[in-house]
């Protein structure tokens, strides 16, 4: 009985190690992806990587109005939040496949 238990434990450990490697690979792939948030019908775009680092901000000249700086600030904020939401949604979807059926606090 004891030997069978150890074999199952070793098998389970191998499965956990395999899953951990797959999780690391999936996270690395997410980190390398880019996500583009937009606002104002594409007048402002914000590009971020999977680490939630903003790597580019593009503002079309037509939206720049010295009389209405607040609108431009709002568009940049909206586009940034859009990019971050896309990252969070994709992270939850991608990493959630590894924790399906598990009830582990602190994991996706």
C-alpha positions in Angstrom: 0.0 0.0 0.0 2.8 2.4 0.9 4.6 1.9 -2.4 1.5 2.7 -4.5 1.1 5.9 -2.4 4.6 7.0 -3.2 4.2 6.3 -6.9 1.1 8.4 -6.9 2.9 11.1 -5.0 5.8 11.1 -7.5 3.4 11.2 -10.4 1.5 14.1 -8.9 4.7 16.0 -8.3 5.7 15.4 -12.0 2.3 16.7 -13.1 2.7 19.8 -10.9 6.2 20.5 -12.2 4.9 20.2 -15.8 2.0 22.5 -15.0 4.3 25.0 -13.4 6.5 25.1 -16.6 3.4 25.6 -18.7 2.2 28.4 -16.5 5.6 30.1 -16.7 5.7 29.8 -20.5 2.1 31.2 -20.7 3.0 34.1 -18.5 6.2 34.8 -20.5 4.2 34.8 -23.7 1.7 37.2 -22.2 4.4 39.5 -21.0 5.8 39.8 -24.5 2.5 40.6 -26.1 1.3 44.1 -26.8 -2.1 45.5 -26.1 -3.5 48.6 -27.7 -6.1 50.7 -25.9 -8.0 53.4 -27.9 -10.2 56.3 -27.2 -12.0 58.9 -29.3 -12.5 56.6 -32.2 -8.8 55.9 -32.5 -7.7 59.5 -32.0 -5.6 58.4 -29.0 -3.9 55.0 -28.8 -1.9 53.6 -25.9 0.2 50.5 -26.3 1.3 48.4 -23.3 3.1 45.2 -22.9 1.8 42.3 -20.8 3.7 43.6 -17.8 1.3 46.7 -17.8 4.2 48.9 -19.0 3.1 51.7 -21.4 5.4 51.5 -24.4 3.8 54.0 -26.8 1.3 56.8 -26.8 0.0 58.1 -30.1 -2.2 61.2 -30.3 -3.7 62.3 -33.7 -3.1 66.0 -34.4 -6.8 66.6 -34.9 -7.6 66.0 -31.3 -5.0 68.5 -29.9 -7.0 71.6 -28.9 -5.1 74.0 -26.7 -8.6 75.3 -25.5 -9.6 71.9 -24.3 -6.7 70.1 -22.7 -9.1 68.3 -20.3 -10.6 66.3 -23.2 -7.2 65.2 -24.4 -6.3 64.1 -20.8 -9.5 62.2 -20.6 -8.8 60.4 -23.9 -5.3 59.4 -22.8 -6.7 58.1 -19.5 -9.5 56.2 -21.3 -7.1 54.6 -23.8 -4.6 53.7 -21.0 -7.4 52.0 -18.9 -8.6 50.2 -22.0 -5.1 48.7 -22.6 -4.8 47.7 -19.0 -8.2 46.1 -19.0 -7.3 44.1 -22.1 -4.1 42.8 -20.3 -6.1 41.9 -17.2 -8.8 40.1 -19.2 -6.2 38.1 -21.3 -4.2 37.3 -18.2 -7.2 36.0 -16.4 -8.3 33.9 -19.4 -4.8 32.5 -20.1 -3.7 31.8 -16.6 -7.2 30.8 -15.4 -7.0 27.6 -17.5 -4.3 26.3 -15.1 -6.4 26.9 -12.0 -9.8 25.6 -13.3 -11.4 23.4 -10.7 -8.9 24.4 -8.0 -9.8 26.5 -5.1 -6.4 28.1 -4.3 -6.6 31.5 -2.6 -4.5 34.1 -4.3 -4.4 32.5 -7.7 -6.4 33.7 -10.7 
